[in-house]
Amino acid sequence: MNIVLLGPPGTGKGTIAQFLHREYGFEQLSTGDLLRKEAAAGTPFGKQVEPIMKSGALVSNELVAEIVASNLARLKGKSLVLDGFPRNMEQAELFEKIMRVHQVKIDLALNVDSSRETVVRRLSARRQCPKCNKVYGENIPPRKPGVCDACGVPLFQRADDRQATPRLLPGTGHPEKRGRQPKRGECFPAGFRGFRPAKRLINSFKAES
């Protein structure tokens, strides 16, 4: 079973993906984490995307699709949860091509929703460990402020979080909600908030399959 988590940054997609990994054994594919891992490893791909990420700009759809494709090949045959991809219609079209090549299908697309105020608060508080990629926030603070519990290294705020927060302030619009929404034939979005609704939905889907 393969799941896509849709929704703007700060709605909790990553936290829910980690929950699905623990609860059901899904392999989590987070495009942000994959890009940061490549940059930290100094791979040719990482050297290409690192300056883009440090500037706070979005990595191109083609490059994001490239890293998704390489990891789909690596994890073929396993249950996957894609966190934050596809983010727009161009990425969705690229993803359709990738799925055909790797013979992968998406069983369920979940639209994770939160209020603008909640998203701004979460993005402002969110910090991540550069070593193990664990994410901390308002509901999951580190034991020592600014330091990862497991690795003991300083946490950092993602460049895209710093860039996204001002765009989400009242009167500035919600960047992820522009453009055409997927049709029912393209995916089956189901809006939910939190772990219990997600668990009920997935259990129900499995029972019907």
PyMOL commands that set and color helices and strands:
alter all, ss='L'
color gray80, all
select helices_A, chain A and resi 13-24+31-41+44-54+61-74+89-102+116-125+159-167+175-177+195-208
alter helices_A, ss='H'
color red, helices_A
select strands_A, chain A and resi 2-6+27-30+80-83+108-112+127-128+135-136+189-192
alter strands_A, ss='S'
color yellow, strands_A
deselect
rebuild
show_as cartoon
